[in-house]
């Protein structure tokens, strides 16, 4: 099972919005509403930002939103802040025997 | 406070074995599926294995199938990963991660800080 496809990097200025895409297939992203997104600052534990495509865990700001269309999921971060600079990973259920697969990761730079 | 604490990493030679442990606290450990996720140096996250809340079901990534075994002891709130026939490509930071919900949402809401495994001669 290949990793989901994410852009290697995206960037934006403080206050702007950015969108990170995550492309899979009908066997993973397109087939299930089990898409999640993680924020990973180097040296720290990954943090769950979005689950079930568009739900936010308690404590995650509503500046973070998720969506899905066909085989592509997206994470949108609005009102960019310096602390948003991190690596972001998408993750999708991929069937009974492939539980979940991650995307390759996207480095977000806040200019 | 909900917490996961991994241990057991280290430097081993190719072909050797290692057992990782992860102790959970601050939540009902026996209610949730638990996972191992790894990150090789300079690479992205890779899901490794999951075990159901009772331990009755386990799944593995193709890259570790037949070599790694996940298990748990709910009386000790502890998750394990027995790693045999280790290869250089298994070198990574290994995270323990808790499933978000019951039933599983295929998402991980609590992560440990990780334990480093280095396979090198």
HADDOCK unambig.tbl for C-alpha pairs under 7 A between the chains (distance, minus, plus):
assign (segid A and resid 34 and name CA) (segid B and resid 105 and name CA) 6.56 0.50 0.50
assign (segid A and resid 34 and name CA) (segid B and resid 106 and name CA) 6.16 0.50 0.50
assign (segid A and resid 36 and name CA) (segid B and resid 107 and name CA) 6.07 0.50 0.50
assign (segid A and resid 44 and name CA) (segid B and resid 113 and name CA) 6.44 0.50 0.50
assign (segid A and resid 45 and name CA) (segid B and resid 111 and name CA) 5.90 0.50 0.50
assign (segid A and resid 45 and name CA) (segid B and resid 112 and name CA) 6.22 0.50 0.50
assign (segid A and resid 45 and name CA) (segid B and resid 113 and name CA) 5.20 0.50 0.50
assign (segid A and resid 46 and name CA) (segid B and resid 111 and name CA) 6.66 0.50 0.50
assign (segid A and resid 48 and name CA) (segid B and resid 108 and name CA) 6.57 0.50 0.50
assign (segid A and resid 48 and name CA) (segid B and resid 109 and name CA) 5.48 0.50 0.50
assign (segid A and resid 51 and name CA) (segid B and resid 107 and name CA) 6.30 0.50 0.50
assign (segid A and resid 93 and name CA) (segid B and resid 106 and name CA) 6.19 0.50 0.50
assign (segid A and resid 97 and name CA) (segid B and resid 59 and name CA) 6.54 0.50 0.50
assign (segid A and resid 98 and name CA) (segid B and resid 61 and name CA) 6.64 0.50 0.50
assign (segid A and resid 100 and name CA) (segid B and resid 47 and name CA) 6.74 0.50 0.50
assign (segid A and resid 100 and name CA) (segid B and resid 106 and name CA) 6.89 0.50 0.50
assign (segid A and resid 101 and name CA) (segid B and resid 47 and name CA) 6.35 0.50 0.50
assign (segid A and resid 102 and name CA) (segid B and resid 45 and name CA) 6.43 0.50 0.50
assign (segid A and resid 102 and name CA) (segid B and resid 46 and name CA) 6.22 0.50 0.50
assign (segid A and resid 104 and name CA) (segid B and resid 44 and name CA) 5.46 0.50 0.50
assign (segid A and resid 105 and name CA) (segid B and resid 44 and name CA) 5.91 0.50 0.50
